Amino acid sequence: MALRLVADFDLGKDVLPWLRAQRAVSEASEAGSGGADVLENDYESLRVLNVERNGNIIYTYKDDKGNVIFGLYDCQTRQNELLYTFEKDLQVFSCSVNSERTLLAASLVQSTKERKRNELQPGSKCLTLLVEIHPVNNVKVLKAVDSYIWVQFLYPHVESHPLPENHLLLISEEKYIEQLRIHVAQEDGNRVIKNSGHLPRDRIAEDFVWAQWDMSEQRLYYIDLKKSRSILKCIQFYADESYNLMFEVPLDVSLSNSGFKLVNFGCDYHQDREKLSKHLTLCVFTNRTGSLCVCYSPKCASWEQITYSVFYIHKGHSKTFTTSLENVGSHVTKGITFLNLDYYVAVYLPGHFFHLLNVQHPDLICHSLFLTGNNEMIDMLPHCPLQSLSGSLVLDCCSGKLYRALLSQSSLLQLLQNTRLDCEKMAALHCALYCGQGTRFLEGQIIQWISENVSACHSFDLIQEFIIASSYWSVYSETSNMDKLLPHSSVLTWNTEIPGITLVTEDIALPFMKVLNFKGYWEKLNSNLEYVKYAKPHFHYNNIVVRREWHNLISEEKTGKRRSTAYVRTILDNAIKVISNLEARNLGPRLTPLLQEEDSHQRLLMGLMVSELKDHFLRHLQGVEKKKIEQMVLDYISKLLDLICHILETSWRKHNLHSCILHFNSRGSAAEFAVFHIMTRILEATKSLFLPLPPGFHTLHTILGVHCLPLHNLLHCIDSGVLLLTETAVVRLMKDLDNTEKNEKLKFSIILRLPPLIGQKICRLWDHPMSSNIISRNHVTRLLQNYKKQPRNSMIDKSSFSVEFLPLNYFIEILTDIESSNQALYPFEGHDNVDAEFVEEAALKHTTMLLGL
């Protein structure tokens, strides 16, 4: 299944054996005791109460006498510890222990019998107690009321020295939240309560209808109603035990008739599980990148259609999804479950659908994965209600298991390979790359599949998408703003419907921040909000400037009017750095002959991209060292090129090609044609985005094209830009192929398609009348460019010509005069031994050939 739950804690395995061992020791002296049966009864009452910030788990059970026993499982040492025992028949529904394990707060419900005889507070339904469990065992009644009270100690990140106060939150069913300040001091080597007579209280929230506790980040979210509007607020508690109201934001959710609901204040066993599916579900999820999502599912009147919304507050919009359930059959007793998976939010209804929502890039629905009940992966998801805690922790209160929720790479790869829908391929690809974050093994598996299924997707270019997404993830962790600066996908729009689900997107109000100075998560959230407000258009990098500048440089090269050599040298030096960085990543030898030739055009493109991307980062990454930015740029472009090399090498290895194919005098095979095809698809993928290719790519592509294609197809590919002729490839073609009629036709067709400067150079390598003719034509064209006709003597000295042919004799004499004049003006200018005599000889040979003599 796409979602994998790894058990971090299990009451049955981590606590029950310890309880059995403890019972065995205590009953060793009691002969004939029915301990085993009693223990099984104890296990029936064994349940998790709370998970604290440090990961410690508080649990409770009742012994055979009905006494309530509190225990703690230390997640670091994997050891259990007995905290406290109430020798009364009470029902515990909330509990918390401070970080030093000296104070225990608990809320208990008294039975009618216990209410009458309870010496602590007779007559009250609910008791909220503060117990000094070490060293004194004093018990103080904090609340004795008929409404429920939930308790939660704050956990500041202070390990070196304990703070003088412990702070305890009291959350009342009467819709208020108080903070108690418990002053503790050192006394006889122990820390004891000094103000037990009077504990100062701060009322921090009132008239709320919903609240959620974030144990990891020590945040309190709550919603109050103002003029029938739901206002979400957040209080941040700090290490020095101060707190701030961070923001307010209106939400379009209906809570007026929903009653009172708490999320993650321990395990709430008082909810009616049978009615769970009828209740609304609302929870807040954040991650380290500064995202803030509110997931909401309203009360469900009918199970034929399910609606749920996700408010991407950090993006300024919400998405409301509607899906119809098939084969509902009997009444559904399980409600929608929302799980926080860091970069994703999972939404699922057991047995019906599973929706994996991309939190960082929610704009296009194709980047989120939606699976219906028809998919076998749905049936593998847990069918019990799960409670999503911080840091991808998931608690199953029914079984007493604490899981860590992870996305399964293997399942996502399997889905990528087996699904027929492009939208699911797209989503599975992005999910898998997120899981792997640039690991070579995962990329290798994806590339292996792509090389065998390069035409599997019709809605997007699979190679293009993989290259862009994988390169993005390779540098994503370098800075928190990378998602705003680099594209994570090649797809900008998606108009195809996702089967089984409909979507409505709406703009929402941004939060009103209540503080001015931000640190950590809040700084990143505020940066996201500022980006939504002011980033028009978005900051994503593209190669438009690079494309324009590259075309300018190539045009200058063709005309011979190149700008300052210092500028070009800087660009080419950038390319050298990229290739060096790329070679440093790859320690083993390459199978394919890439990166072994100059290929100045690709090096210019590489260098220009380095320059432009570095400027892009410098503009938007304030405060990041220039050296780090330069390395990020090199890493990103190196990754692009490395992925292209990896795709080509995978195909090369699969088809078992050898270096002998690098010569033109061999015939193409089916294996060569397959590699030629994948190279053509790589070229198509990079061309539209104007991405550089590894030097040597075009040469290898041309060699395979000559091997595999008939001449007319080959020339069509050259004319349409599918094949780009490099000097290296043409030189090798001239040397490898003999001058048969077929090869002469190929060579001549190739030379005619070369740029003039390269064409002249190549013609001098081909000892053939046709090349002499081309060289002569070019020489004559150059000489006559600025020729002005002068009065001449009509008499020609025939003795100086080998053949008496007046038009040719007259023309050669003119050329000789021009050459003499040029030699006088430019005595050091050489023309590779091409002169009027050479032109005369070439003309005669050409005429002889035409006449068939």
C-alpha positions in Angstrom: 0.0 0.0 0.0 1.1 3.6 -0.6 0.9 4.3 3.1 3.1 2.2 5.4 2.6 2.2 9.2 5.7 1.2 11.2 4.9 0.4 14.8 7.0 2.4 17.3 5.0 1.2 20.3 2.6 -1.6 21.1 0.9 -2.0 24.4 0.7 -5.8 23.9 4.5 -6.1 23.2 6.1 -3.3 25.1 4.0 -3.1 28.3 2.2 -6.4 28.8 5.3 -8.6 29.2 6.7 -6.1 31.8 3.4 -6.3 33.6 3.5 -10.0 33.6 7.0 -10.0 35.0 6.1 -7.5 37.7 3.1 -9.6 38.7 5.2 -12.8 38.7 7.6 -11.3 41.2 4.8 -10.0 43.5 2.9 -13.3 43.4 6.0 -15.6 43.9 5.2 -15.9 47.6 1.4 -16.4 47.0 0.8 -20.1 46.3 -2.3 -21.0 44.3 -3.1 -17.5 43.1 -5.0 -17.1 39.9 -2.6 -14.5 38.6 -2.7 -15.3 35.0 -6.5 -14.9 34.7 -6.4 -11.7 36.7 -3.6 -10.4 34.4 -5.7 -10.9 31.3 -8.5 -8.9 33.0 -5.9 -6.2 33.7 -5.0 -6.2 30.0 -8.6 -5.5 29.1 -8.4 -2.2 30.9 -4.9 -1.4 29.7 -5.0 1.6 27.4 -2.9 4.6 26.3 -3.8 7.9 27.8 -1.3 10.4 26.3 1.9 10.8 24.3 4.1 13.6 25.5 6.5 15.8 23.5 9.5 13.7 24.3 7.8 10.6 23.0 7.0 9.1 26.4 3.7 7.2 26.5 1.4 7.3 29.6 -0.9 4.3 30.0 -3.3 3.1 32.6 -5.0 -0.1 33.8 -6.9 -1.4 36.7 -5.7 -4.2 38.9 -7.9 -7.0 40.3 -9.0 -4.7 43.2 -10.2 -2.0 40.9 -7.2 0.4 41.7 -6.2 2.7 38.9 -2.5 2.4 38.0 -0.6 4.9 35.9 2.5 3.7 34.0 5.0 5.4 31.7 6.9 3.9 28.8 10.2 5.7 28.0 10.7 5.7 24.2 14.4 6.3 24.5 15.4 3.6 27.0 12.4 1.2 26.0 11.8 0.8 29.8 8.5 0.9 31.7 8.0 2.8 35.0 5.2 2.8 37.6 4.1 6.4 38.2 1.2 6.3 40.6 -1.7 4.2 42.0 -5.1 5.5 43.0 -6.7 3.0 45.4 -10.2 3.9 44.2 -12.5 2.7 41.5 -12.2 5.7 39.1 -12.3 6.1 35.3 -9.4 8.1 33.9 -10.0 10.1 30.7 -7.0 12.6 30.7 -3.5 12.5 32.1 -0.2 14.3 31.6 3.2 14.1 33.4 5.8 16.8 33.5 9.2 16.4 31.8 11.0 15.6 35.1 8.4 13.0 36.0 7.8 14.5 39.4 4.2 15.8 38.8 1.2 14.0 37.5 -2.0 15.7 36.4 -5.1 13.5 35.9 -8.8 14.0 35.3 -11.0 11.2 36.6 -14.7 10.4 36.5 -16.2 9.1 39.7 -18.9 6.5 39.9 -22.0 7.3 41.9 -20.8 5.1 44.8 -17.4 6.8 44.8 -18.9 10.2 44.8 -20.6 9.6 48.1 -17.6 8.2 49.9 -14.8 10.3 48.3 -13.0 12.2 50.9 -11.3 14.4 48.4 -14.4 16.0 46.9 -17.7 14.3 47.5 -20.5 14.8 45.1 -18.5 16.0 42.1 -18.6 14.0 38.9 -15.1 14.9 37.6 -12.0 15.3 39.6 -8.9 17.0 38.3 -5.9 16.2 40.5 -2.3 17.3 40.7 -0.1 14.5 42.2 3.4 15.1 43.5 4.6 11.6 42.7 8.2 12.2 43.6 9.2 12.5 46.4 6.2 13.4 48.6 3.1 11.9 47.0 0.9 14.8 47.9 -2.4 15.1 46.1 -4.1 18.5 45.3 -7.5 18.9 43.8 -7.4 21.4 40.9 -11.0 21.1 39.8 -14.0 19.2 41.2 -16.9 19.9 38.8 -19.6 18.1 36.8 -18.0 18.9 33.4 -15.0 17.2 31.9 -11.5 18.8 32.2 -8.5 17.8 30.1 -5.0 18.3 31.3 -1.7 18.9 29.5 1.8 19.8 30.8 3.9 22.1 28.7 7.3 20.8 27.6 9.9 23.5 27.0 13.1 22.5 25.2 15.4 23.1 28.2 17.6 20.2 28.9 20.5 21.8 30.8 18.7 23.2 33.7 15.1 22.8 35.0 12.9 25.9 34.9 11.5 27.2 38.2 7.9 26.7 37.1 5.9 23.9 35.5 3.0 25.1 33.4 -0.2 23.0 33.1 -3.1 23.6 30.7 -6.6 22.9 31.8 -9.2 22.6 29.0 -12.8 22.7 30.2 -15.9 21.3 28.6 -17.3 24.7 29.5 -15.3 26.2 26.7 -12.4 27.9 28.4 -8.6 27.1 28.7 -6.5 28.0 31.7 -2.8 27.9 32.3 -1.6 27.0 35.8 1.8 28.1 37.0 3.3 25.6 39.5 6.4 26.9 41.3 8.9 24.2 42.1 12.2 24.5 44.1 15.0 22.4 45.2 14.5 21.0 48.8 16.6 18.2 50.3 17.8 17.2 46.9 14.3 17.0 45.5 12.2 19.5 43.5 8.9 20.1 45.3 5.9 22.4 44.9 6.3 25.7 46.8 2.9 27.3 46.0 0.6 24.4 46.4 -1.8 26.5 48.4 -2.5 28.9 45.6 -1.6 28.1 42.0 -1.7 31.3 39.7 -4.0 30.9 36.7 -4.1 32.6 33.3 -7.3 32.4 31.2 -5.8 32.1 27.7 -8.9 31.3 25.7 -12.7 31.5 26.1 -15.8 30.6 24.2 -14.1 28.3 21.8 -15.9 25.4 20.1 -12.9 23.4 18.9 -9.2 23.1 20.0 -6.2 21.1 18.9 -2.9 20.5 20.7 0.4 20.2 18.8 2.6 18.4 21.3 5.8 18.6 19.2 5.7 22.3 18.5 3.9 23.3 21.7 1.1 25.1 19.9 -2.6 25.5 20.8 -5.0 26.0 17.9 -8.6 26.9 18.7 -11.7 28.2 17.0 -14.1 30.7 18.4 -17.3 32.0 16.9 -17.7 35.7 16.2 -21.0 36.7 14.6 -21.4 33.1 13.4 -18.0 33.2 11.7 -15.4 30.6 12.6 -12.1 32.3 13.5 -9.0 30.0 13.8 -6.4 31.3 16.3 -3.0 29.9 17.4 -1.1 30.3 20.6 2.7 29.5 20.6 4.3 28.5 23.9 8.0 29.1 24.1 10.9 27.6 26.0 10.9 30.3 28.6 7.3 29.4 29.2 5.9 32.6 27.8 3.3 32.5 25.0 1.9 34.7 22.2 -1.2 34.7 20.1 0.4 34.3 16.6 -2.5 34.8 14.1 -6.2 34.9 13.4 -7.8 33.7 10.2 -11.5 33.2 9.3 -12.5 29.8 8.0 -15.5 28.9 6.0 -16.5 25.9 8.2 -19.8 25.3 9.9 -19.2 24.7 13.7 -22.2 26.5 15.2 -24.2 23.3 15.8 -21.3 20.9 16.2 -20.9 21.1 19.9 -17.5 20.8 21.6 -14.5 19.0 20.1 -10.9 18.5 21.1 -8.1 17.0 19.0 -4.9 15.5 20.4 -5.4 16.2 24.1 -4.6 12.6 24.9 -6.8 9.7 23.8 -10.5 10.5 24.1 -12.3 7.3 24.9 -15.5 9.1 25.6 -16.4 9.7 22.0 -19.1 7.4 20.8 -17.3 5.4 18.2 -20.5 4.3 16.5 -21.4 7.9 15.9 -18.0 9.0 14.8 -18.8 8.9 11.1 -21.6 11.4 11.6 -19.4 14.0 13.3 -17.4 16.7 11.6 -13.6 16.2 11.4 -11.3 19.2 11.6 -7.5 19.3 12.2 -4.6 21.5 11.6 -1.3 20.3 10.0 2.0 22.1 9.6 5.5 21.1 8.5 9.0 22.5 8.7 8.7 24.3 5.3 6.2 26.8 6.7 3.0 25.2 5.5 -0.3 25.5 7.3 -3.2 23.3 6.3 -6.7 23.0 7.8 -8.4 19.7 6.9 -12.2 19.7 7.3 -14.9 17.2 6.7 -18.5 18.4 7.6 -21.1 16.2 9.1 -22.3 13.6 6.7 -26.0 13.2 6.1 -25.6 10.6 3.4 -22.9 8.2 2.5 -23.6 8.3 -1.2 -21.4 11.3 -1.6 -18.4 12.5 0.6 -17.1 16.1 0.7 -14.0 17.3 2.4 -11.9 20.5 2.2 -8.3 21.4 2.7 -7.5 25.1 3.4 -3.9 25.7 2.1 -3.6 28.8 4.3 0.1 29.2 3.3 -1.0 29.3 -0.4 -4.0 31.5 0.0 -6.6 29.1 -1.4 -8.8 26.1 -0.5 -9.8 23.0 -2.4 -13.1 21.2 -1.8 -13.2 17.6 -3.0 -16.3 15.6 -3.7 -16.3 11.9 -4.3 -19.1 9.3 -4.7 -18.9 6.1 -2.8 -19.6 2.8 -4.6 -21.0 -0.3 -2.9 -21.7 1.4 0.4 -24.0 -1.4 1.4 -24.5 -1.2 5.2 -24.0 2.0 7.2 -20.4 3.2 7.3 -19.3 3.4 10.9 -15.8 4.9 10.3 -15.3 8.6 9.5 -12.8 10.2 7.3 -9.3 10.1 8.6 -6.7 12.9 8.0 -3.0 12.1 8.5 -0.1 14.4 8.4 2.8 13.0 6.3 4.9 16.2 6.3 5.0 17.1 2.6 1.7 15.3 2.0 -1.7 15.0 3.8 -3.4 11.7 3.5 -7.2 11.6 3.4 -8.9 8.2 3.4 -12.1 6.4 4.2 -11.4 2.8 5.0 -12.4 0.5 2.1 -13.5 3.3 -0.2 -10.8 5.8 -1.2 -7.3 7.1 -0.4 -6.2 10.6 -1.3 -2.6 11.8 -1.0 -2.5 15.6 -1.2 0.6 17.5 -2.1 0.9 20.2 0.5 3.8 22.1 -0.9 2.6 22.2 -4.5 -1.2 21.9 -4.4 -2.1 23.9 -7.4 -2.4 21.0 -9.9 -4.6 18.1 -8.9 -2.3 15.7 -10.9 0.4 16.1 -8.3 -1.8 14.5 -5.7 -2.7 10.8 -5.8 -6.3 9.7 -5.6 -7.1 5.9 -5.4 -10.7 4.5 -5.2 -12.0 1.3 -3.6 -11.4 -0.5 -6.9 -7.6 -0.4 -6.1 -6.3 -3.2 -4.0 -4.0 -0.8 -2.1 -7.1 0.7 -0.4 -8.0 -2.6 1.3 -4.6 -2.8 2.9 -5.1 0.5 4.9 -6.2 0.2 8.5 -9.9 0.2 9.1 -9.8 1.6 12.6 -10.0 5.3 13.6 -6.5 6.8 13.7 -5.3 9.9 15.6 -2.7 11.9 13.7 -0.1 13.4 16.1 2.9 15.5 15.3 5.9 14.4 13.2 4.0 11.8 11.2 3.1 9.8 14.4 -0.2 8.0 14.3 -2.0 6.6 17.3 -4.5 3.8 17.2 -6.3 4.2 20.5 -8.3 1.0 20.1 -5.3 -1.3 19.8 -2.9 0.8 21.9 -0.3 1.0 19.0 1.7 4.1 18.1 2.8 4.1 14.4 5.1 6.2 12.3 3.3 6.8 9.0 5.5 6.6 5.9 5.0 6.6 2.2 6.0 3.2 0.7 8.6 3.6 -2.1 8.0 0.1 -3.4 4.3 0.5 -3.5 4.5 3.8 -5.3 6.9 2.4 -7.8 4.6 -0.6 -8.3 1.7 1.9 -8.9 3.8 3.9 -11.3 4.5 0.8 -13.3 1.1 -0.7 -13.3 -1.5 2.1 -13.5 -3.0 3.1 -16.8 -3.9 6.7 -15.8 -1.5 9.5 -16.6 -2.6 11.4 -13.5 -1.8 8.5 -11.3 1.6 8.1 -13.0 2.4 11.7 -12.4 1.4 11.6 -8.8 3.2 8.3 -8.1 6.3 9.7 -9.7 6.4 12.8 -7.5 5.5 10.9 -4.3 8.3 8.3 -5.0 10.9 11.0 -5.7 9.9 12.8 -2.5 10.4 9.6 -0.6 13.8 9.0 -2.2 15.0 12.6 -2.3 17.6 12.0 -5.0 18.9 8.5 -3.9 20.7 6.8 -6.7 19.0 3.4 -6.2 15.4 4.9 -6.5 16.4 6.9 -9.5 17.9 3.8 -11.1 14.6 1.9 -10.7 12.6 4.8 -12.2 15.0 5.2 -15.1 14.9 1.5 -15.8 11.1 1.7 -16.1 11.2 4.9 -18.2 13.7 3.4 -20.6 11.3 0.5 -21.2 8.1 2.7 -21.2 9.2 6.0 -22.7 5.9 6.4 -24.5 3.7 5.3 -21.6 2.3 8.8 -20.9 0.3 10.9 -23.3 -0.6 13.9 -21.2 3.0 14.9 -20.3 6.6 14.1 -21.3 7.8 11.4 -18.9 11.5 12.0 -19.3 11.0 15.8 -19.0 9.0 15.4 -15.8 11.4 13.0 -14.2 14.5 15.2 -15.0 12.9 18.4 -13.6 11.4 16.7 -10.5 14.4 14.7 -9.6 16.8 17.7 -10.1 14.5 19.8 -7.9 14.6 17.2 -5.0 18.4 17.0 -5.3 18.8 20.6 -4.0 15.5 21.1 -2.2 16.9 20.7 1.3 19.6 23.4 0.7 17.3 26.3 1.5 13.7 26.7 2.7 12.7 28.9 -0.3 13.7 26.4 -3.0 10.1 25.5 -3.8 9.6 29.2 -4.9 12.7 29.5 -7.0 13.0 26.2 -9.0 10.3 24.4 -11.0 9.3 21.0 -9.4 7.3 20.0 -12.5 7.4 20.5 -16.2 3.6 20.6 -16.3 2.1 24.1 -15.9 -1.6 23.3 -16.4 -3.8 20.2 -16.1 -7.3 20.2 -17.6 -7.9 16.4 -17.6 -10.4 15.3 -15.0 -9.4 12.8 -12.3 -11.7 9.8 -12.3 -13.9 9.5 -9.2 -13.4 13.0 -7.8 -14.5 16.6 -8.5 -12.7 19.7 -7.3 -13.6 23.3 -6.5 -10.8 25.8 -5.8 -11.5 29.1 -4.0 -9.3 32.0 -2.8 -9.3 32.4 1.0 -8.3 35.2 3.4 -4.7 35.2 4.6 -4.0 35.1 8.3 -3.6 38.3 10.2 -0.3 37.9 12.0 -0.4 39.3 15.6 3.4 39.5 16.2 6.2 41.4 14.4 9.3 39.3 14.9 9.3 35.8 13.6 11.7 32.9 14.1 11.8 29.3 12.9 8.5 28.0 11.6 6.8 31.3 11.9 9.4 33.1 9.8 8.9 30.5 7.0 5.1 30.8 7.2 5.3 34.5 7.0 7.6 34.2 4.0 5.1 32.0 2.3 2.3 34.5 3.0 4.4 37.4 1.7 5.0 35.4 -1.4 1.3 34.9 -2.0 0.7 38.6 -1.5 3.4 40.1 -3.6 5.0 37.5 -5.9 3.3 38.3 -9.2 4.5 36.7 -11.4 6.0 33.8 -9.6 9.8 33.5 -9.1 10.3 30.1 -10.7 13.4 30.0 -12.8 13.2 29.4 -16.6 15.7 29.5 -19.4 14.1 32.3 -21.5 17.0 34.7 -21.0 19.5 31.9 -21.6 17.8 30.9 -24.8 18.0 34.5 -26.2 21.6 35.0 -25.2 22.7 31.6 -26.5 21.1 32.3 -29.9 22.9 35.6 -30.0 26.3 34.0 -29.3 25.7 31.3 -32.0 24.7 34.0 -34.5 27.9 35.9 -33.7 29.9 32.8 -34.2 28.4 32.2 -37.7 29.1 35.8 -38.8 32.5 35.8 -37.1 31.6 38.8 -35.0 32.1 37.3 -31.5 31.9 39.8 -28.6 34.8 40.1 -26.1 36.8 37.0 -25.5 36.8 37.6 -21.7 33.0 37.2 -21.6 33.0 34.0 -23.6 35.8 32.6 -21.6 33.9 33.2 -18.4 30.9 31.4 -19.8 33.0 28.4 -20.9 34.8 28.4 -17.5 31.3 28.0 -15.9 30.8 24.9 -18.1 34.1 23.5 -17.0 33.1 23.8 -13.4 29.8 22.0 -14.1 31.5 19.1 -15.9 34.1 18.8 -13.1 31.3 18.8 -10.5 29.5 16.1 -12.5 32.6 13.9 -12.9 33.2 14.2 -9.1 29.8 12.7 -8.5 30.4 9.8 -10.8 33.3 7.7 -9.5 32.9 4.8 -11.9 33.7 4.7 -15.7 31.0 5.7 -18.1 29.8 3.3 -20.7 28.8 6.0 -23.1 31.2 8.3 -24.8 29.8 11.5 -23.2 31.6 14.5 -21.8 34.7 13.6 -23.9 34.5 16.3 -26.6 34.4 20.1 -26.6 31.0 20.7 -28.2 31.2 24.4 -27.7 27.5 25.0 -28.3 26.5 22.8 -25.3 29.2 24.3 -23.2 28.0 27.8 -24.0 24.5 26.7 -23.0 25.7 25.2 -19.8 27.8 28.2 -18.8 25.0 30.6 -19.6 22.6 28.6 -17.4 25.1 28.7 -14.6 25.4 32.5 -14.9 21.6 33.1 -15.1 20.6 30.7 -12.4 23.2 32.2 -10.0 21.9 35.7 -10.7 18.3 34.3 -10.0 19.4 32.9 -6.7 21.3 36.0 -5.6 18.2 38.1 -6.3 15.9 36.0 -4.1 18.1 34.3 -1.5 19.0 37.1 0.7 21.4 36.2 3.5 22.7 33.1 1.8 26.5 33.0 1.2 27.5 33.5 -2.4 29.8 30.5 -2.3 26.9 28.3 -1.2 24.7 29.7 -4.0 27.4 28.9 -6.5 27.6 25.3 -5.3 23.8 24.9 -5.4 23.8 26.1 -9.0 26.6 23.7 -10.0 24.8 20.8 -8.1 21.5 21.5 -9.8 22.9 21.7 -13.4 25.2 18.8 -12.8 22.2 16.8 -11.6 20.3 17.6 -14.8 23.2 16.4 -16.9 23.8 13.4 -14.7 20.2 12.2 -15.1 20.5 12.4 -18.9 23.7 10.4 -18.7 22.0 7.9 -16.4 19.0 7.4 -18.7 21.3 6.9 -21.7 23.7 4.5 -19.8 20.7 2.4 -18.6 19.5 2.0 -22.2 23.1 1.4 -23.4 23.6 -1.3 -20.8 20.2 -2.9 -21.4 20.9 -3.3 -25.1 24.6 -4.4 -24.5 26.1 -1.8 -27.0 29.9 -1.5 -27.4 32.3 1.2 -28.4 32.5 -0.3 -31.9 29.3 1.4 -32.9 31.1 4.8 -32.7 32.4 4.2 -36.2 30.3 5.1 -39.3 31.3 2.0 -41.3 29.0 -0.4 -39.5 25.3 -1.1 -40.0 22.6 -0.3 -37.5 21.0 -3.0 -35.3 17.7 -3.2 -33.5 19.5 -2.4 -30.2 21.1 0.7 -31.8 17.7 1.8 -33.1 16.3 1.5 -29.5 19.0 3.6 -28.1 18.6 6.1 -31.0 14.9 6.3 -30.1 15.5 7.0 -26.4 18.1 9.7 -27.3 15.6 11.3 -29.6 13.1 11.4 -26.8 15.7 12.9 -24.4 16.4 15.6 -27.1 12.7 16.4 -27.3 12.4 16.6 -23.5 15.3 19.0 -23.1 14.6 21.1 -26.3 11.3 22.7 -25.2 12.8 23.6 -21.8 16.1 24.6 -23.4 18.2 22.5 -21.1 21.8 21.6 -21.8 22.9 18.2 -23.0 26.2 16.4 -22.1 28.9 17.3 -24.6 29.1 14.4 -27.0 25.4 13.7 -27.0 24.8 15.1 -30.4 27.8 13.3 -31.9 26.6 9.9 -30.6 23.0 10.7 -31.7 24.2 11.5 -35.2 26.3 8.3 -35.5 23.3 6.2 -34.5 21.1 8.1 -36.9 23.5 7.4 -39.8 23.5 3.7 -38.8 19.8 3.3 -38.4 18.0 5.7 -40.9 17.7 5.7 -44.6 19.3 8.7 -46.3 16.1 10.6 -46.9 14.9 10.1 -43.3 18.4 11.0 -42.0 18.4 14.3 -44.0 14.8 15.1 -42.9 15.9 14.6 -39.2 18.9 17.0 -39.8 16.7 19.6 -41.6 14.0 19.5 -38.8 16.6 19.8 -36.0 16.2 16.3 -34.6 19.8 15.6 -35.4 22.4 18.3 -34.9 25.6 18.0 -36.8 28.7 18.5 -34.8 32.2 19.0 -36.2 33.4 15.8 -34.4 30.7 13.7 -35.9 31.2 15.0 -39.5 35.0 14.7 -39.3 34.6 11.1 -38.2 32.1 10.4 -41.0 34.5 11.8 -43.6 37.3 9.6 -42.3 35.4 6.4 -41.7 33.4 6.1 -44.9 35.0 5.4 -48.3 34.0 7.1 -51.5 31.4 4.7 -52.9 28.6 6.3 -54.8 26.2 5.9 -51.8 28.8 7.4 -49.3 29.6 10.2 -51.7 25.9 11.2 -51.8 25.7 11.1 -48.0 28.9 13.1 -47.5 27.9 15.7 -50.0 24.4 16.0 -48.4 26.0 16.5 -45.0 28.5 19.1 -46.2 25.7 21.2 -47.8 24.0 21.3 -44.4 26.9 22.5 -42.4 27.5 26.1 -41.4 29.9 27.8 -43.9 32.9 28.0 -41.5 32.7 24.3 -40.5 31.8 23.3 -44.0 35.0 24.8 -45.4 37.0 23.1 -42.8 35.4 19.7 -43.5 35.8 20.0 -47.3 39.6 20.2 -46.8 39.5 16.8 -45.1 37.7 15.1 -48.0 40.0 14.4 -51.0 37.3 14.4 -53.7 36.5 16.6 -56.7 33.2 17.5 -55.2 35.0 19.0 -52.1 37.5 20.8 -54.4 34.5 22.3 -56.2 32.9 23.5 -53.0 36.2 24.9 -51.8 36.7 26.7 -55.1 33.2 28.2 -55.0 33.7 29.5 -51.5 37.1 31.0 -52.5 35.6 32.7 -55.5 32.6 34.0 -53.5 35.0 35.5 -50.9 37.2 37.2 -53.5 34.3 38.7 -55.5 32.4 40.0 -52.5 33.9 43.5 -52.9 35.0 43.2 -56.5 34.5 46.4 -58.7 34.9 46.0 -62.4 37.9 47.8 -63.8 38.8 48.6 -67.5 40.9 45.8 -68.8 43.0 44.9 -71.8 41.0 42.6 -74.1 44.1 40.7 -75.1 44.8 37.6 -72.9 48.2 35.9 -72.7 47.1 32.4 -73.7 50.5 30.9 -72.9 49.8 31.2 -69.2 46.8 28.9 -69.3 46.8 25.1 -69.6 43.6 25.0 -71.7 42.5 27.5 -74.2 39.0 28.3 -73.1 38.4 32.0 -73.2 35.6 32.4 -70.6 37.6 30.4 -68.1 40.8 32.1 -69.0 39.3 35.6 -68.6 37.8 34.6 -65.2 41.0 33.1 -63.9 42.9 36.2 -64.9 40.5 38.4 -62.9 40.9 36.2 -59.8 44.7 36.3 -60.2 44.6 40.1 -60.2 42.4 40.2 -57.1 44.6 37.8 -55.3 47.7 39.9 -56.2 46.0 43.0 -54.9 44.9 41.3 -51.7 48.4 40.0 -51.2 49.8 43.5 -51.5 47.3 44.9 -49.0 47.4 41.9 -46.6 50.7 40.1 -47.1 50.2 37.8 -44.0 46.8 36.6 -44.8 46.8 32.9 -45.8 44.2 30.9 -47.6 45.3 27.3 -47.2 46.9 27.1 -50.6 43.7 27.9 -52.4 44.3 30.2 -55.3 43.2 30.9 -58.9 45.2 28.0 -60.2 43.4 25.6 -57.8 40.0 27.1 -58.9 40.9 26.5 -62.6 41.9 22.9 -62.0 38.7 22.3 -60.0 36.5 23.8 -62.7 38.1 21.7 -65.4 37.7 18.5 -63.4 34.1 19.4 -62.6 33.3 20.1 -66.3 35.0 16.9 -67.3 32.7 15.0 -64.9 29.6 16.7 -66.1 30.5 15.9 -69.8 31.2 12.3 -68.8 34.8 12.4 -70.3 
